[in-house]
Structures are given as C-alpha cells and as structure tokens.
C-alpha cells in the first residue's frame, strides 16, 4: 500500500519548524518549514499528487526515469516536481523526496530563521 495524505502529513510533522496552511484556497494544503513551503497537495483529489522542491539536475533525471514525476504544477518547473503517488514510486522514495525538499528549503532560509527552528 502506498502512503496516503494522512501518512504524509504525519511524516512531515516530525520535522523541526513544520506548519500547515491553506494560503491559496480551501483545497490546496501547503506544508512549510519556517516561512517557506516545501510540499503542496490537493486535499480533495482522488489521486494523490504532491509537489516538492528538488535539485534541478536531479529533477531532469527523475522526470526521464519515472512517468509519475512531472514538472511542478503551477510552480517553477526548474525547481519543483509533482509526483503522483500510488504508481511506481515506493514509500521510501517518497520519504527521500520529502526529506530532500525539506532540506533544500530549510538550507535556504535566513540564518536567523534556521537557528530559531533548531533552538
């Protein structure tokens, strides 16, 4: 069985400085580290898709190798991927991609914000 939205939310909530908001509409859940988003998803779609930040070079390879990984929907296509869950990506891979997104965003926060989150 593949991760569902509740499992993804629970996994993300174990990380430092994480919060959830609906800044765009009542459907789009955005998960933040500090003041920056690192995961977006629709809470109403029957097929779960998540958008995550990714290293630009790795994004190209992932999109080539997996049909369920596409350029980020309504996001900077160079830095974001949208991943359809329940197809070919394992839970361990999803957790790896979530961790990568979290770390990329966390490392680009202002130093004072990173220090505050780790305090």
N, C-alpha and C positions, 0 to 999 in steps of 0.2 A: 504494500500500500504506500502511496506517495503522501508527502506532507500536505496537510490542509492548512487553511488560513489560521486557525487557532494554534496549530503547532508552530507555524512561522512566527506568529506574534509572541508566543511563549519563548521561543528560541531568542528572538531579538530582545525581549525584555530582560534577559540575563546579562546583557551588556551594559557597561557604565554609560550614564548620561543619555539613555534612550527614552524617548517620549513618542506618543502617537497623537496625530491631529488630522483634521479634515479641512485643510485650508482652501481647497478648490470647490468642493461640493460635498453633498452628503454621501456620495458613493466612493470617492477616492480617499482611501486611507494612506496617509503618509507617515512613515516612521523616521524619526530624526535621531541623530546623535548631536547633542547640544543644539545649536541653531540651524543645522544643515540636514537636509533629507538624504537618506541613504537607501530607502526602499519605498516604492509606491505600488499600490494594487487597488483593484476594484473589489469592494465587499459584496457586490451583487452579481457579478458574472458567474455563470455556472461552471465555466472552465477557468481555473485559477491561473492568472498570469501575474508575475511580479516584475517590476523594473528595478534594476540595480546598477550602481556605478561600477565601471570596470576599466581596467587598464586598456588604453586604446589599441595597442598591438594585440593583446590577448583577445579583445573583442572581435577583431577580424578573424582570428583563428577559430574562435568558438562559433561564430556565425557560419563559417565554412563547414565545420565539423558536425554541427547539430541543427537539424531543421527546426527544433523548438526554441532556438535562440535567434532573436531578430534585433535590429536596431531599436533603441528605446522609443517607445510610443510617446509622441509629443515631448520628447526630450532631446538633448544634444546627442545626436547619433554617434558621435565620436567617443563619447564617454559613458553612454548608458545602453544597456541591453534589456530587452523584455524577454522573459523566459516563461514558456508555457509549461506548467507542471503536469505531472501525470502521463508524460510521454516517455522520453528517453533519458531524462536526467534523474540520477539517483538522489536520495535524501542527503547523502554525504556530499555530493557535488553541490546541491542547493545550499547546504550549510557552508561549504567552502566559498561559494559565490557571495553569500550574505556576509560572511566574515571579511572577504576582500572589499566589498562595498563599504562596510562599516569602517574598516581600517583606512581606506583611501580618503573617505570623508573626514574621519577623525584627525588624520595626519595633516589635513589642510585647514583645520580650524585654527583660529588665532591661538597663539601660545597660552595666553591667559585663560582662554576657554578650555583648552586641553588640561591645563593644570587644575582648574576648578572641577572638571569632570573626574579626574583621577584622585582628587583630595578625599 
